[in-house]
Amino acid sequence: MTKIDDMIKDLCPDGVEWKKLWEVTIWDKKFNSVPKFKQQLVDKYEYLLAKDLSQMVVSGGDIKILTTSPSNLWTTEYVAGGEFFDKEIVAIPWGGNPIVQYYKGKFITGDNRIARVKNDDELLTKYLYYYLQNNLKLISSFYRGSGIQHPDMSKVLDTKIPIPPLEIQEEVVKILDKFTDYVTELTSELTLRQKQYSFYRDKLLSFEDEIYQVEWKTLEEISVPIKNISWKENSERTYSYIDLSSVDRESKKITDITTITADKAPSRAQRIVKTDDIIFGTTRPTLRRFAKVPENFNNQICSTGFYVFRASNEVLPSYIYHIFASNDFNSYVEKNQSGASYPAIADSLVKKYKLPVPSLKIQSRIVQVLDNFDTVCNDLNIGLPKEIELRQKQYEYFRDKLLTFTAEGVYTDSTVQYRQDLIRLLQWVFGPIKVSLGSICSISRGKRLIRSQLNKNGKYPVYQNSLIPLGYFNETNEEANTTFVISAGAAGEIGFSKQPFWKADDVWTMSSEFINQRFLYYMLLSNQSKIKGQVRKASIPRLSKNVIENLTVCLPESEGQSRIVSVLDKFDTLINSISEGLPKEIELRQKQYEYFRDKLLSF
């Protein structure tokens, strides 16, 4: 401030001259309440309606759209149709909330009252802007009206302003521009950080490189063609023959075989099998007669009563073995068999069966679970019944659920039995899994309080229909660190409370043993546009509980959730915290700017 003080002493030792606004400015129209001698010159502008201005917005345009409220809208000369102005001006809105705007360059305008200085050698427009902005409370006091308020322009034009020498005005503008630039740069950085945060949040929560994606193929598409034997070329050799009765239905093993040669071979002894082929009996197929060919039967012969599957490099033979054991495959077989007394299914129909084909890594994990069920369950702390019959039922339950998820790619079963164990098993096999929130969360709404129950001195915030507390209450019905969703009013807004609170009846919370509440908060934010897209539009917008229940999200294991929360919390602090990070720095810079503005403009 010393420099400005010194300049005042040197350049205007008798003090700063003050003039009324009408003496130094030219306005956009003659005002009825202002005497003519105060407005000998008037500039003319074309004023456009707000709805017309909104239709003229062009990204990257070079002509400013001067609205009656703060905005950063632009258009082009082509869209403006040549009807634009090129001046340095200040403006206040004719109606609405009072603000002061400055612009230098090409512009079109809404219904603003616009002024330019009469003499650039006496008064800088930017200096005038800063002075009016610093006295916005005074300008606001001139606005009148019960509805939309309008300024009393006679009082505006009679406002006195200090007019120091140009050198002092230039120095004042230079200092305040620098502070403005500081705040603008920080605000721009905050905007970029917010975009960066949203990008990384959505990237982290999409699991696009990890999440299991269902791909369907037919058995024919993932198999290698097999060959039949030429008995003429192998007339001297002896073969093991696998007939339908050779496969034990309980153990799924090849047991009773016969030895054949060309002259003693049954007509059905045609198909050459190799190690790891899967053979499935197509005659009376619902008997579920299938087996995996062991190494000791490599290049032996089986009956044409078997469909022989030989795996391509896309699938593991053991995975197909378990597919043949599934209820879905057997339902398909039963539906497509023909013949009453001796039912059978053609190989061509078996080949058309469609199945999910996950990566080889996931196939391997599925096989590991189903081949070593007891061992995997013990490793994952999944309890096993002692009774063999119950253990077999549990195995079949997990097998069917595992293969169902393989087929659908989303966990939607909210059945309580085995749910915790099943989700842990699915995550072990697939990594992050897609789940519907309703299948893993208990979603509940709060209880309404009447206004007389609220008080300013209550300990806990009460959330009703927005993220701003309705009031305060001395009791709580939700714990600290809980995520919540507004279901009416500001429907679709996502909140997170670090302190206990009272949830009213327009607030949903989601309790779950499977999902970290902070992770849930970020996951819902990432899906907020989808949630808000299903808000029912009415006089009071509402969000149905079903929207939350049916929302599909990606669920990593608990350690993965914690890692993601740690990363996103750091971003969140940087861009949202009012006690630290960019918002705090912007607030401090703004206060610093206002302090120096007041000092600089107090003559």
C-alpha positions in Angstrom: 0.0 0.0 0.0 3.0 2.3 0.5 3.5 2.8 -3.2 -0.1 3.9 -3.7 0.1 6.3 -0.7 3.4 7.7 -2.1 1.8 8.2 -5.5 -1.2 10.0 -4.0 1.2 12.4 -2.1 3.2 13.1 -5.3 0.4 13.3 -7.8 -2.6 14.7 -5.9 -1.3 16.3 -2.7 -4.6 18.2 -2.2 -6.6 14.9 -2.2 -8.4 12.8 -4.8 -11.2 14.4 -6.9 -14.7 12.9 -6.7 -17.2 13.1 -9.5 -20.7 11.7 -10.0 -21.1 8.8 -12.3 -23.2 10.7 -14.8 -20.4 13.2 -15.3 -17.9 10.6 -16.5 -20.0 7.9 -18.2 -22.3 7.4 -21.2 -25.2 4.9 -20.8 -27.2 2.8 -23.1 -30.5 4.7 -22.9 -32.2 7.8 -21.5 -33.7 7.2 -18.1 -37.0 8.9 -17.3 -36.0 9.7 -13.8 -32.7 11.4 -14.9 -32.6 15.0 -16.0 -31.6 15.5 -19.7 -28.5 17.5 -18.9 -27.0 14.5 -17.1 -27.5 12.4 -20.3 -26.5 14.5 -23.3 -25.1 11.4 -25.0 -26.5 7.9 -25.2 -25.3 4.7 -26.8 -27.7 2.4 -28.5 -27.6 -1.4 -28.2 -29.8 -4.3 -29.3 -31.1 -6.3 -26.4 -31.8 -10.0 -26.9 -34.1 -12.2 -24.8 -32.5 -14.9 -22.6 -34.1 -17.7 -24.6 -32.6 -16.3 -27.8 -29.2 -15.9 -26.3 -29.3 -19.6 -25.1 -29.8 -20.7 -28.7 -26.8 -18.7 -29.9 -24.2 -20.3 -27.7 -21.2 -21.7 -29.7 -18.3 -23.5 -28.0 -15.1 -21.8 -28.9 -16.8 -18.6 -30.2 -15.1 -15.2 -30.1 -18.0 -13.0 -29.3 -19.0 -12.7 -25.6 -22.7 -13.3 -24.7 -23.3 -10.7 -21.9 -26.1 -12.2 -19.9 -27.7 -10.6 -16.8 -26.1 -13.1 -14.4 -22.5 -14.4 -14.2 -21.7 -16.7 -17.2 -19.0 -17.7 -19.6 -21.0 -18.0 -22.8 -19.8 -17.2 -26.3 -21.0 -17.1 -29.9 -19.6 -16.3 -33.4 -20.1 -13.4 -35.8 -22.0 -15.8 -38.1 -24.5 -16.8 -35.5 -24.8 -13.2 -34.2 -25.6 -12.2 -37.8 -23.3 -9.2 -37.7 -25.3 -7.6 -34.9 -22.6 -7.2 -32.2 -20.7 -4.4 -30.5 -17.0 -3.9 -29.9 -16.4 -1.7 -26.9 -14.9 -1.6 -23.4 -17.9 -1.4 -20.9 -19.3 -2.1 -17.5 -22.8 -3.4 -17.0 -25.4 -4.0 -14.4 -28.6 -6.1 -14.9 -31.9 -4.3 -15.5 -33.7 -6.9 -13.4 -32.7 -9.6 -10.9 -29.8 -9.9 -8.6 -27.3 -7.0 -8.8 -23.9 -7.7 -10.2 -21.2 -5.6 -11.9 -19.6 -6.9 -15.1 -16.7 -5.8 -17.1 -15.9 -6.6 -20.7 -13.6 -5.3 -23.5 -14.1 -6.6 -27.0 -16.9 -7.9 -29.2 -20.2 -8.8 -27.5 -24.0 -9.1 -27.7 -26.2 -8.5 -24.7 -29.3 -9.3 -22.8 -31.2 -6.7 -20.8 -28.3 -5.0 -19.1 -27.7 -1.3 -18.4 -24.4 -0.6 -20.1 -21.9 2.2 -19.5 -18.7 3.4 -21.1 -16.4 6.2 -19.9 -16.6 9.6 -21.6 -12.9 10.3 -21.5 -10.2 7.6 -21.5 -7.7 10.2 -20.4 -9.6 10.8 -17.2 -11.0 7.5 -16.2 -10.1 3.8 -16.9 -13.1 1.5 -17.5 -11.4 -1.3 -15.6 -10.8 1.0 -12.6 -14.5 2.0 -12.7 -15.5 -1.7 -12.7 -13.4 -2.4 -9.6 -14.8 0.6 -7.8 -18.4 -0.3 -8.5 -17.7 -4.0 -7.6 -16.3 -2.9 -4.3 -19.4 -0.8 -3.7 -21.9 -3.5 -4.8 -23.8 -3.2 -1.5 -24.5 0.5 -2.4 -25.6 -0.4 -5.9 -27.8 -3.2 -4.6 -29.6 -0.7 -2.3 -30.8 1.1 -5.4 -32.7 -1.9 -6.6 -36.5 -1.8 -5.9 -39.6 -3.9 -6.5 -41.6 -6.6 -4.9 -41.1 -9.2 -7.6 -38.1 -8.8 -10.0 -36.2 -5.8 -8.7 -34.9 -3.0 -11.0 -32.3 -0.3 -10.3 -33.3 3.3 -9.7 -31.0 4.7 -12.3 -31.2 8.3 -11.0 -29.5 7.1 -7.8 -27.0 5.0 -9.7 -25.9 7.9 -11.9 -25.6 10.2 -8.8 -23.2 7.8 -7.2 -19.9 9.6 -6.4 -16.6 7.9 -7.4 -13.0 8.9 -6.6 -11.0 9.8 -9.7 -7.3 9.8 -8.9 -4.7 10.5 -11.7 -4.4 7.8 -14.4 -1.1 6.6 -13.0 -2.7 5.7 -9.8 -5.7 4.1 -11.5 -3.4 2.0 -13.6 -1.5 0.9 -10.5 -4.7 0.0 -8.7 -5.9 -2.0 -11.8 -2.6 -3.7 -12.1 -2.6 -4.9 -8.5 -6.2 -6.1 -8.5 -5.8 -7.8 -11.9 -3.0 -9.8 -10.4 -5.1 -10.9 -7.5 -8.0 -11.7 -9.9 -5.6 -13.8 -12.0 -4.5 -15.7 -8.9 -8.1 -16.6 -8.1 -8.9 -17.4 -11.7 -5.9 -19.6 -12.1 -6.7 -21.5 -8.9 -10.4 -21.8 -10.0 -9.3 -23.2 -13.4 -7.0 -25.6 -11.7 -9.8 -26.7 -9.4 -12.1 -27.2 -12.5 -9.3 -29.3 -14.2 -8.8 -31.3 -11.0 -12.5 -32.0 -10.7 -12.5 -33.3 -14.3 -9.4 -35.3 -13.5 -11.0 -36.6 -10.3 -14.2 -37.6 -12.1 -12.2 -39.4 -14.8 -10.0 -41.4 -12.4 -13.0 -42.1 -10.1 -15.0 -43.6 -13.0 -11.9 -45.4 -14.4 -11.1 -46.9 -11.0 -14.7 -48.0 -10.4 -15.3 -49.4 -13.9 -12.8 -52.2 -13.5 -12.9 -52.4 -17.3 -9.7 -54.4 -17.5 -10.6 -56.7 -14.6 -14.4 -57.2 -14.6 -15.7 -60.5 -16.0 -17.4 -60.1 -19.4 -19.7 -62.8 -20.6 -19.0 -64.2 -24.0 -21.3 -66.9 -25.4 -20.3 -69.6 -27.9 -21.6 -73.0 -29.1 -19.9 -76.3 -28.3 -19.1 -76.6 -32.0 -17.3 -73.2 -32.0 -14.9 -74.2 -29.2 -14.2 -77.8 -30.2 -11.9 -79.6 -32.6 -13.3 -82.0 -35.1 -12.9 -85.7 -34.3 -12.3 -88.6 -36.7 -13.8 -92.1 -37.1 -11.5 -95.1 -37.4 -10.9 -96.8 -40.7 -11.1 -100.5 -39.8 -9.6 -101.5 -43.2 -6.4 -99.6 -42.4 -6.3 -100.9 -38.8 -7.4 -104.5 -39.3 -4.5 -106.0 -37.3 -4.7 -103.8 -34.2 -6.5 -104.3 -30.9 -8.5 -101.5 -29.2 -10.2 -100.8 -25.9 -13.9 -100.2 -26.7 -15.9 -97.8 -24.6 -19.6 -98.6 -24.8 -22.4 -96.7 -23.1 -22.4 -99.2 -20.2 -18.7 -98.6 -19.8 -19.3 -95.2 -18.1 -20.3 -95.3 -14.5 -23.1 -92.8 -13.8 -22.1 -92.1 -10.2 -18.4 -91.8 -10.4 -18.3 -90.5 -14.0 -15.4 -92.8 -14.7 -14.7 -95.3 -17.6 -14.8 -98.7 -16.0 -16.1 -101.8 -17.8 -14.5 -102.0 -21.3 -14.1 -104.7 -23.9 -11.3 -105.4 -26.2 -12.1 -105.4 -29.9 -10.4 -106.0 -33.3 -11.7 -105.1 -36.8 -13.4 -108.5 -37.3 -15.2 -108.4 -33.9 -16.0 -104.6 -33.7 -19.6 -103.7 -33.2 -21.1 -101.4 -35.8 -21.2 -98.5 -33.3 -17.5 -98.8 -32.5 -16.3 -95.9 -34.7 -15.0 -92.9 -32.8 -11.4 -92.4 -31.9 -11.0 -90.7 -28.5 -8.0 -88.9 -27.1 -6.8 -87.9 -23.7 -9.0 -85.2 -22.1 -11.8 -85.7 -24.5 -15.2 -85.4 -22.8 -17.7 -88.1 -23.9 -21.4 -87.7 -23.3 -24.0 -90.4 -23.9 -26.6 -89.1 -26.4 -28.8 -92.2 -26.0 -31.1 -91.7 -23.0 -29.2 -88.5 -22.3 -31.0 -87.6 -19.1 -29.2 -90.4 -17.4 -26.2 -88.0 -17.4 -23.7 -90.6 -18.6 -20.5 -88.6 -19.3 -16.8 -88.9 -18.5 -13.4 -87.4 -19.1 -11.1 -89.7 -21.1 -7.9 -90.5 -19.1 -4.5 -91.0 -20.6 -4.7 -94.8 -20.7 -7.6 -94.6 -23.2 -5.8 -92.3 -25.6 -6.4 -93.3 -29.2 -9.0 -95.9 -28.2 -12.5 -96.4 -29.6 -15.9 -95.3 -28.3 -19.4 -95.9 -29.4 -21.3 -93.6 -31.7 -23.8 -93.4 -28.8 -21.4 -90.8 -27.4 -21.0 -87.2 -28.4 -17.2 -86.6 -28.3 -16.0 -83.1 -27.3 -12.4 -82.3 -28.1 -11.4 -78.9 -26.7 -9.9 -76.1 -28.8 -7.3 -73.8 -27.2 -10.2 -71.5 -26.0 -11.4 -73.9 -23.3 -10.2 -76.3 -20.7 -11.6 -79.8 -21.0 -12.3 -79.9 -17.3 -14.5 -76.8 -17.6 -16.6 -78.5 -20.3 -16.8 -81.6 -18.0 -18.5 -79.4 -15.4 -20.7 -77.7 -18.0 -22.0 -81.2 -18.9 -22.8 -81.7 -15.2 -24.8 -78.5 -14.9 -28.6 -78.3 -14.7 -28.7 -75.9 -17.6 -27.0 -78.3 -20.0 -29.2 -81.2 -18.9 -32.4 -79.0 -19.3 -31.3 -78.3 -22.8 -30.7 -82.0 -23.5 -34.1 -83.0 -22.1 -35.8 -80.3 -24.2 -34.1 -81.3 -27.4 -34.2 -85.2 -27.1 -36.6 -87.1 -29.3 -38.1 -90.6 -29.2 -40.5 -92.0 -26.6 -39.3 -95.5 -25.7 -35.7 -94.9 -26.6 -35.1 -91.1 -26.4 -31.9 -89.7 -27.8 -30.4 -86.4 -28.9 -28.5 -85.8 -32.1 -24.9 -84.8 -32.1 -25.8 -81.8 -34.3 -28.1 -80.5 -31.5 -25.6 -81.0 -28.8 -23.1 -79.0 -30.8 -25.5 -76.1 -30.9 -25.6 -75.8 -27.1 -24.5 -72.2 -26.1 -22.4 -71.7 -23.1 -20.4 -68.9 -21.5 -16.7 -69.0 -22.3 -14.7 -67.0 -19.7 -10.9 -66.6 -19.9 -8.7 -69.6 -19.4 -7.7 -68.2 -16.0 -11.3 -68.0 -14.8 -12.0 -71.4 -16.2 -9.1 -72.8 -14.3 -10.4 -71.3 -11.1 -13.9 -72.7 -11.6 -12.4 -76.1 -12.2 -10.2 -75.7 -9.1 -13.3 -75.0 -7.0 -15.3 -77.8 -8.4 -12.5 -80.4 -8.5 -11.2 -79.5 -5.0 -14.3 -78.2 -3.3 -13.4 -79.1 0.2 -9.9 -77.7 0.0 -11.1 -74.3 -1.5 -13.9 -74.0 1.0 -11.4 -74.5 3.9 -9.0 -71.9 2.4 -11.9 -69.4 2.2 -13.3 -70.2 5.6 -16.5 -71.6 4.1 -18.1 -74.0 6.6 -18.8 -77.5 5.4 -21.6 -79.8 6.7 -20.4 -83.0 8.3 -23.1 -85.2 6.7 -22.0 -86.4 3.3 -25.5 -85.9 1.8 -25.7 -82.3 3.0 -22.2 -81.6 1.8 -23.1 -82.9 -1.7 -26.2 -80.6 -1.7 -23.9 -77.7 -0.8 -21.5 -78.6 -3.5 -24.3 -78.8 -6.1 -25.7 -75.4 -4.9 -22.3 -73.7 -5.2 -21.7 -75.4 -8.6 -25.0 -74.1 -10.0 -24.5 -70.6 -8.6 -20.9 -70.5 -10.0 -22.0 -71.5 -13.4 -25.0 -69.2 -13.3 -22.8 -66.3 -12.6 -20.5 -67.5 -15.4 -23.5 -67.3 -17.7 -25.0 -64.0 -16.5 -22.0 -62.1 -15.3 -24.1 -60.4 -12.6 -24.9 -61.5 -9.0 -28.6 -60.8 -8.3 -29.6 -63.4 -5.8 -30.4 -61.9 -2.4 -31.1 -65.3 -0.8 -29.6 -65.3 2.7 -28.3 -68.9 2.6 -24.6 -69.1 1.8 -24.7 -65.5 0.5 -21.6 -64.4 2.2 -19.7 -67.6 1.3 -20.9 -67.4 -2.3 -19.8 -63.8 -2.9 -16.4 -64.6 -1.4 -16.1 -67.6 -3.7 -17.2 -65.6 -6.7 -14.6 -62.9 -6.0 -11.9 -65.6 -5.6 -12.8 -67.0 -9.0 -13.7 -63.9 -11.0 -12.0 -61.0 -9.2 -14.3 -57.9 -9.0 -17.8 -59.0 -9.7 -20.9 -57.2 -10.9 -23.7 -57.2 -8.3 -27.1 -55.6 -8.0 -27.1 -53.5 -4.9 -30.4 -55.1 -3.7 -28.6 -58.5 -3.6 -26.0 -57.4 -1.2 -27.6 -54.4 0.7 -30.4 -53.9 3.0 -32.0 -50.7 1.9 -34.1 -48.7 4.4 -35.6 -45.3 4.8 -35.7 -43.1 7.8 -38.5 -41.5 9.9 -39.9 -38.1 9.5 -39.5 -35.4 12.2 -41.8 -32.4 12.4 -40.2 -29.0 12.4 -41.1 -28.4 16.1 -38.8 -31.3 17.0 -35.8 -29.6 15.4 -33.6 -27.0 17.0 -30.5 -25.0 16.1 -28.6 -26.3 19.1 -29.2 -30.0 18.4 -26.2 -32.3 18.3 -26.9 -34.1 15.0 -27.9 -33.0 11.5 -31.3 -34.1 10.1 -31.4 -35.0 6.4 -34.8 -34.9 4.7 -34.9 -33.9 1.0 -31.5 -32.4 0.3 -27.8 -32.6 1.3 -28.3 -29.5 3.4 -29.5 -30.4 6.9 -33.2 -29.6 7.5 -32.2 -28.8 11.1 -30.7 -30.5 14.1 -31.9 -33.1 16.6 -30.5 -34.6 19.8 -31.0 -38.2 18.7 -29.7 -40.3 15.7 -30.9 -43.2 13.7 -27.7 -43.7 11.6 -24.1 -44.1 12.5 -21.2 -42.0 11.4 -19.5 -42.8 8.1 -22.7 -43.7 6.3 -23.7 -43.2 2.7 -27.2 -42.0 1.9 -29.4 -41.2 -1.1 -32.0 -38.5 -1.2 -35.3 -39.9 -2.6 -37.5 -36.8 -2.9 -36.9 -33.2 -3.6 -33.2 -33.2 -4.6 -33.8 -36.8 -5.6 -30.7 -38.7 -6.7 -28.3 -36.7 -4.7 -25.6 -38.8 -2.9 -24.4 -37.9 0.5 -21.9 -39.2 3.0 -21.9 -38.2 6.7 -18.8 -38.5 8.8 -20.9 -37.9 11.9 -24.0 -39.7 13.3 -27.2 -38.2 11.9 -31.0 -38.5 11.7 -32.3 -39.8 8.4 -35.9 -38.8 7.6 -38.3 -40.6 5.4 -37.0 -39.2 2.1 -33.5 -40.7 2.7 -32.3 -44.2 1.8 -29.4 -45.9 3.5 -27.8 -49.1 2.4 -26.3 -51.5 5.0 -24.1 -54.4 3.9 -21.4 -56.6 5.2 -19.9 -56.8 1.7 -19.3 -53.2 0.8 -17.3 -50.4 2.5 -19.6 -47.4 3.0 -17.1 -44.9 1.6 -16.6 -47.2 -1.5 -20.3 -47.3 -1.9 -20.4 -43.5 -1.8 -17.9 -43.2 -4.6 -19.6 -46.0 -6.6 -23.0 -44.3 -6.4 -21.4 -40.9 -7.4 -19.9 -42.7 -10.5 -23.5 -43.9 -11.3 -25.3 -40.7 -10.4 -26.3 -39.7 -13.9 -27.9 -43.2 -14.3 -29.7 -42.8 -11.0 -30.9 -39.3 -11.7 -32.1 -40.4 -15.2 -34.6 -42.6 -13.4 -36.0 -39.9 -11.1 -39.7 -39.5 -11.6 -40.4 -36.0 -12.7 -43.3 -34.4 -10.8 -44.0 -31.4 -8.6 -41.8 -33.2 -6.1 -39.3 -35.3 -8.0 -39.0 -38.8 -6.5 -36.6 -41.8 -6.7 -38.0 -45.3 -6.4 -36.3 -47.8 -4.1 -36.2 -50.2 -7.0 -33.7 -47.9 -8.8 -31.2 -48.4 -6.1 -32.0 -52.1 -5.7 -31.5 -52.8 -9.4 -28.4 -50.7 -9.8 -25.5 -52.9 -11.0 -22.1 -52.1 -9.5 -18.7 -53.7 -9.5 -17.7 -55.2 -6.2 -14.0 -56.0 -5.5 -12.9 -57.8 -2.4 -12.6 -55.7 0.7 -8.9 -54.9 0.4 -9.5 -53.7 -3.2 -12.3 -51.4 -1.9 -10.0 -49.9 0.7 -7.2 -49.2 -1.8 -9.6 -47.4 -4.1 -11.1 -45.4 -1.3 -7.6 -44.3 -0.2 -6.8 -42.9 -3.7 -10.2 -41.2 -4.2 -10.2 -39.7 -0.7 -6.9 -37.9 -1.6 -8.5 -36.4 -4.7 -11.6 -35.5 -2.7 -9.6 -33.6 -0.1 -7.7 -31.7 -2.8 -10.8 -30.5 -4.7 -13.6 -30.4 -2.1 -12.1 -29.8 1.4 -12.8 -26.3 2.8 -10.2 -26.8 5.5 -7.4 -27.8 3.1 -6.8 -28.2 -0.6 -7.7 -25.9 -3.5 -11.1 -24.6 -2.1 -9.3 -23.4 1.0 -6.6 -21.7 -1.1 -9.2 -20.0 -3.3 -11.1 -18.8 -0.3 -7.9 -17.3 1.2 -7.0 -15.7 -2.1 -10.5 -14.2 -2.4 -10.3 -12.7 1.0 -6.9 -11.3 0.3 -8.2 -9.8 -2.9 -11.2 -8.2 -1.2 -9.0 -6.8 1.6 -6.6 -5.1 -0.9 -9.4 -3.9 -3.1 -11.0 -2.2 -0.1 -7.7 -0.7 0.9 -6.8 0.4 -2.7 -10.2 2.0 -3.3 -10.6 3.8 0.0 -9.5 7.4 -0.9 
